[in-house]
Structures are given as C-alpha cells and as structure tokens.
Amino acid sequence: MDSMTYIAIISIIIAGVTTAFGTMGPALAEGRAVAAAMASLAQQPDASSTITRTLFVGLAMIESTAIYCFVVSMIVLFANPFWNFAINQIAGK
Amino acid sequence: MRLSPDEIIFWQMGFIKLNATIVFTWLLMLLLVVGSLFITRRLSKDLTRSRWQNLLEIIITTIEQQLKEVGLHCPRDYIGFLGTLFLFIALASLGTIIPGFEPPTGSLSTTVALALSVFIAVPLYGIVQLGIVAYLKSYMQPTFIMLPFNLIGEISRTIALAVRLFGNMMSGALIIAILLAITPLLFPIVMTLLGLLTGMVQAYIFFILAAVYIAAATGSNKRQSKQSSNLKQ
C-alpha cells in the first residue's frame, strides 16, 4: 500500500473516532443540563423565561464542543491537508 | 463534496472572484437596508400605524429588552452593532427556506469576519465607557498573574464564536444534502425545519454572547457578578 492509501484509511478512522468521542461528552452534559432545567421549571414555573433563555445559551455553549469535533472530522474527510500534500508530492515527482 | 458556498463562483475576472457568499451577503445587506429605509420613511406617532412599523418596533423593543436583561443598561448605545449582528444572522438562516439560497454564514470567512468585528468592538466599547487605563487594568483582574489567561481567553472566544456559527450552519446544510441522497421525500423537509430552529437559536446565541462580552468589558464589577450569576442559574 502506498502513502495515499494509508492517509485515506487513517483519515476515515480518525474522523469516526473524533465524532464518536466528541459527541459522547456533550450528549451526557446536555442531558444533565436539560434535566436540571426541567427540575427547576417544575419548582418555579414563574421563572420559566429566564430558565429557558439561560438553558438555550448553555446548551449552545455545550453543543459547540461537539461542533468543534464535527468541524475537525469534516476537515479530515473532505479538506484533508495531508492528502493534498501527498498529491502535490506525487505530482511534483 | 461542497463544504461552503465559497466554492460556487458566479463571475471571475483575474484574481477577483464573485462567489455565492459575497453575492448572498450583498443581497441580505440590500434587503435589510432598503427594507428599513422604506419602512422608516413614513413613521407615524399616532395610534394608526402601518403593520411594517409595528414589525420593526417589535423587533427593536425585543432586542432592547434582551440587552437590558444581559446587563447593558442603556441598550440604545449598542443596538446599532448588536442588533445588526442578530438581524443579519437570523435573516441568513431564515433565507434557507428559499430554494437556491445558500446562507452566507455557512462559510467560515463570513463567520470569522463577524467574530472579528466583535473582537474589535469589545475593547472599543470598553475604552469608550471606562477610559483606556481603566479598561487595560481590567485585564489584570483579579491579579496580574491572570493577564496571559485573559488575553488567551479573548482570542479563543473569538475563534469559538466563528467556528460555532460556521459548524452549525454547515452541518445543517450537509445533513440535508446527505438525506436528499438517502430519503429524498419528506424527511429533508423536517430537517430543514430543525435547521430553521437551530439557525435562529445560533443567531440569538451569537448576539447574546457578543452582548455579554461587551457588558463584561464596559460594566462595573457589581454588574459583572450579577450578570454572570444570571448566566450560571
């Protein structure tokens, strides 16, 4: 196998692993955040607007860590710099 | 696979390219500017007013109320910048229901530009409100050891703002593209609806985070702690 194949295999595996591990933590964290928000909504329905607002901001902050992993895996899959480097090396030969 | 609307090129002359990001950004700018010019040309103070004036008033008062809740006590000073950010991102994600429209916020260059304008605006507002010495001293809070961490935080939150918006908008478009290949009927419509929701939430998040950063840079310590405890609730 030449270097291109190795780069392709490793990129695909790493993209999968990145998405898998990168969504695990935020999923747990979002579940806890929503559970806490539900509990406080049941206790204080009057404060629902504040709770919902801060919940949405918090969820987006938590979710952004998953989004970072997603962006990295997309770069590895579709805009891989090492792949382009290998192609340039072969073309330059 | 197309990752951003940068790759659709409408017109090219030498090194000057006119890609979909620029064209749709200009369209949105035109829509916002011409729309508000037309609406504000005939403003009335009476009880009878046009429905468009009502729409603008609702938007403005809602944004002002949100800014007040974050801790900016005179929102009129900031609404020009923050309100424009919100309206631009919200309109960009609302436009995805029009076929053929590519949201310009799905390109990393647009979101980096928006985040950079926040990066520049925060110290500007801070210096205008506090004066340059007091603002620079705020980097040394609570002790001078925190100076490098404050500087790193300033840069990393700018990158986070840009990548968060870009990732959300791009993932929405990408999921729809993949689903169109797998289940072409009905299911992409549901995902488009979900994309509308996330787009509006992301516009709100971008706007509220920029407001929180500006409030932290301009406000006194008392205001800061109140607003941060609001966020931590």
Chai-1 contact restraints between the chains, C-beta under 6 A:
chainA,res_idxA,chainB,res_idxB,connection_type,confidence,min_distance_angstrom,max_distance_angstrom,comment,restraint_id
A,T54,B,Q233,contact,1.0,0.0,6.0,A-B,restraint_1
A,F56,B,V201,contact,1.0,0.0,6.0,A-B,restraint_2
A,V57,B,I208,contact,1.0,0.0,6.0,A-B,restraint_3
A,A60,B,I205,contact,1.0,0.0,6.0,A-B,restraint_4
A,S64,B,R164,contact,1.0,0.0,6.0,A-B,restraint_5
A,I67,B,R164,contact,1.0,0.0,6.0,A-B,restraint_6
A,I67,B,G167,contact,1.0,0.0,6.0,A-B,restraint_7
A,F70,B,G167,contact,1.0,0.0,6.0,A-B,restraint_8
A,F70,B,S171,contact,1.0,0.0,6.0,A-B,restraint_9
A,V71,B,V163,contact,1.0,0.0,6.0,A-B,restraint_10
A,V71,B,G167,contact,1.0,0.0,6.0,A-B,restraint_11
A,F78,B,M1,contact,1.0,0.0,6.0,A-B,restraint_12
A,F78,B,L3,contact,1.0,0.0,6.0,A-B,restraint_13
